[in-house]
Amino acid sequence: MSQLSPVKGKGAITTQRYTFAPRMAKTPKSFIREILKVTERPEVISFAGGLPSPALIDVEGIRAACASILEKDGKVALQYSTTEGYLPLRQFIADRYKKRLGLSVSPDEILITNGSQQCLDLIGKVIIGAGDHVAIERPGYLGAIQAFSLYEPVFHPVTLGEEGPEIAELETTISTSPVKMFYGVPNSQNPSGITYSRRNRQEVARVMEEYGALFVEDDAYGELNFSGTSLPSVRTFLPGQTVITGSFSKILAPGMRMGWVVAPPAIMEQLVIAKQASDLHSNYLSQRIAYEYLTYQDIDSHIRKIREVYRNQCDVMVRMLQEEFPKTVSYTHPLGGMFIWVTLPDGCSSMEVFEQALKENVAVLPGMPFYVDGGGADTMRLNFSNSMPEDIVRGMSRLARVIQRISC
Ligand SMILES: Cc1ncc(COP(=O)(O)O)c(C=O)c1O
């Protein structure tokens, strides 16, 4: 009998027992998705998710872009298209790298993906064989841990300090194990909110170059830096060994599922093959709408508005942490992005905080799933982008009381 056939009883299917590929046993279920199910009640003030503010999704602008594309080029926009993606959109992305970061990228080095999450899957598919060694920040982005886990790597966590990954630890890791790639989020990292310093970026590049490893630079939050000034991409210092992933989710709308990957030609060739096998190409209508929107709306002023709103919400959350929380609680003060990372005093469990806070209708995200080696039981992630300032004040007051009550 095929391993995938349902098990049959006396003439009828009584139970469903299936044998899955071993890789599935090594891939964690997204803890966030599970937690979000509990926190979806309308009365809950949720700092647990990672959604952009609904107030900053320009429905009217996207409606106009959609109507315009359907009217002027509907039959083409609704057809199959190329795997690489709509060339003018790739050119737009390349031009923006030049303008924002002084980075020279050719449109041929860009592949449009189904959100930047798909980049992580494709990178895993073409780079990671079972048992290959992969370094990742500690704490690391949960979605990357999940995407890479499907390809059965050996993970090496590298501590993320205030300035970025601890360079000595990275160097020791990579000199003692055959690490193929290091995945990191240099701008306003998820979950910690940490931004690598300029010097740290140069050092990461130096170590990668010395040991011939690839750096995967996830730049989902690069446009959301509150000051509006960007630090250089690691690719500036490591052009041949950096793969960048980018996303329109935080500046346009996550539901459009538009992202991209920038890779040197030899890697791009493999990514295109993997993408073809996966889904032929990304949603072409979405690509055309995104390009129409980016061409005819003032995206720079839209991004300035997003930065302003998030900076204010972040400031309110930090002020609440400063003023209402026990001094033994430490936290990051992000330069951008959507998250603050909180470390509770020794022996205090964020899972207990999660459970107690939920009874007060506040949701937080315990930090353990962001660690590939266990640990993080005293950490939690707080999202500030999806709550209005007044909800942040109310929710954080309740959270402070919970933490005081369980005597952290
Ligand atoms: C660091 C990071 N990378 C990638 C993603 C995936 O985003 P998307 O697929 O919407 O581009 C996220 C989503 O929150 C993220 O935080």
The ligand as a Tripos MOL2 file, in Angstrom:
@<TRIPOS>MOLECULE
LIG
   16    16     1     0     0
SMALL
NO_CHARGES

@<TRIPOS>ATOM
      1 C1         12.3610   40.0450    8.6620 C.3       1 LIG1
      2 C2         11.2320   39.6650    7.7720 C.ar      1 LIG1
      3 N1         11.4920   39.1020    6.5820 N.ar      1 LIG1
      4 C3         10.5090   38.7280    5.7550 C.ar      1 LIG1
      5 C4          9.1890   38.9080    6.0850 C.ar      1 LIG1
      6 C5          8.1320   38.4370    5.1220 C.3       1 LIG1
      7 O1          7.3870   39.4940    4.6390 O.3       1 LIG1
      8 P1          6.6210   39.4930    3.2430 P.3       1 LIG1
      9 O2          6.5810   38.0870    2.7510 O.co2     1 LIG1
     10 O3          5.2980   40.0500    3.5210 O.co2     1 LIG1
     11 O4          7.4500   40.3490    2.3280 O.co2     1 LIG1
     12 C6          8.8490   39.4790    7.3080 C.ar      1 LIG1
     13 C7          7.4430   39.6520    7.6900 C.2       1 LIG1
     14 O5          7.0850   40.1850    8.6740 O.2       1 LIG1
     15 C8          9.9090   39.8640    8.1820 C.ar      1 LIG1
     16 O6          9.6680   40.4100    9.3810 O.3       1 LIG1
@<TRIPOS>BOND
     1     1     2 1
     2     2     3 ar
     3     2    15 ar
     4     3     4 ar
     5     4     5 ar
     6     5     6 1
     7     5    12 ar
     8     6     7 1
     9     7     8 1
    10     8     9 2
    11     8    10 1
    12     8    11 1
    13    12    13 1
    14    12    15 ar
    15    13    14 2
    16    15    16 1
@<TRIPOS>SUBSTRUCTURE
     1 LIG1         1 GROUP 0 **** ****
